[in-house]
């Protein structure tokens, strides 16, 4: 049942959708923003689609973010990644995805 709800969202034409290799460098998922120590201050502006997995993730503009408060305590999640590091990871993930899809 959950898939049907998500599929209805995917068919809504009001928000831009990108394949992973098409995502502009200023748009990031919430988890990537969190790794950079940022939090979105507004709504998502687009989606990234993974059709082979039937998944989509919200994308937020980095210009609409603020620095997160430093939490006390232990966390295994890196919170100080730079934009350049995240973009390098994205590039590597796209290369891996292309090689995987090419072998299907």
Steps between C-alpha positions, in 0.01 A plus 500: 500500500785739577636469147171616350506815713862574395415435136222761516753746636738413215232578242444850643651733239532807722851415632810442288644148495855399416681176436807470725740607224292813427476646853641855511790562737294727729236237583550239773295242689424563865751235610779662297417840647512346845848358430610854414358625830214682327122493536249611239290802589230439241321242295666274247543646152541183292536121508774263392354187340640148496258331256661157524430503876170688471633749754512876518663729753434865580762753394563828683681811379820561696425873493190432713688346793639599836779362715383234747563538870784281618352218704682362798559130507640234275387460143643271235372724221753743357365855542784699348505391138563777248296567188799385294517168686129437452521587129798263461297223668208577267727474197635163618147369567394601148797311351408191703134532400591526129718190519224307680228607257727425205539141617124439530 
